[in-house]
Amino acid sequence: TTPWSQLAQLPRYLRAMGLRMDKYRNNSARDQKHAADIQRLWREWESAVAQQQGMASLGLLAVRWQLEELRVSLFAQELKTPYPVSVKRVEAELRAQLAR
């Protein structure tokens, strides 16, 4: 289910997961707060897809990958993201997609 264009990002996502695990030991409260943000946004994304009878539009598919970049930004910032991403930006894009 990973589009060809995202395959090149998988190694960075895996490195981000490793960094997250390393950092968890030192600041689990921070990790849990960020995880709650991601979980909330993921549920909102799933709800948006369900409203489209389970078929995500191209815009919602883009939001799905923004969520992956948000994970990198929140948990492994030193790996950088290819574009600016934040909780507020993802929320705004989800709202925009639902308004279409």
N, C-alpha and C positions, 0 to 999 in steps of 0.2 A: 504493500500500500504506500510505499515511499516513492514519490515521484523522482524521476531521473535527476532533475535539477537539485534535489535535496540530498542525494546520495553522497556527494562530496562533503557534506556537512556532518555526516554521521561520526567520523573520527573526533571532531571537535565536541560533539554532543557527548560522546563516551568519555573524553577527557574531563568534560565539565562534571559528569557524574562522579568520577573519581575525586575531583577536587571537592565536590560537595561532601562526599563521605569523609574526607580528611578534615574539612572545616567543621563538620558536625560535632566532633569531640570538643572543640573549643567554644562553640557558641550554638548549642542546640536550640535555645529560645529563638534566636534569629532565624535559624533554619525552619523551625515550626511556623513562624509568622509568614515567611515567604511561601512555604508549602501550602498554607491555608489560602493565600492569595491565588496561587496556581490552581488549587483544587476548585475554588469558587469560579474562576474564569473558565476552567475546563468544563464544569457543569453547565455554565451559561452557554458555552460553545455547543455542547451536546444538545442542549435544549433548542438552540437555534437550528441545528441540523435536523432535529426531530420535527420542527415546525415546517421544514421543507420536505416532509415525507421521507426523511432519512437520506436524502440526496444533497450533499453539501454543494453550494454554488462555488464558483471559482473564488469569489470573495471570501467565503467562509473557509475554504481550503487554505487561502493565504493567511487567515487569522490562526488557523491550526498551527502553521509553521511559525507565526509570530509568537505563539505560546512557547514553542521550543526555544526560540531566541530569548524570550523572557526568562526562561529557566537558566540559560547561560548567563544572562545579565545579573540575575539575582544570586546565583549560587557560585559562579565562576567568572566574575567580572573581568579578571585578567585575561581571559581568552577572547574578549571583545565580541561584538556582534556586527554583522555587515551593515546594519542600519540602526538608528535609534529606536529603542523599544522600552516601554515601561508599562506598569499596570494600567495607568490612565490611558495610554495610547491604545492598548488592547481593548479596554472597556469601550473607548470611543469608536474603534473600528467595528466591534461587535454590534454596538447600537446602530451604526451606519448600515451595516449589512442587514440588520433586522428591519430597518426602515425601507429597504428596497423591495 
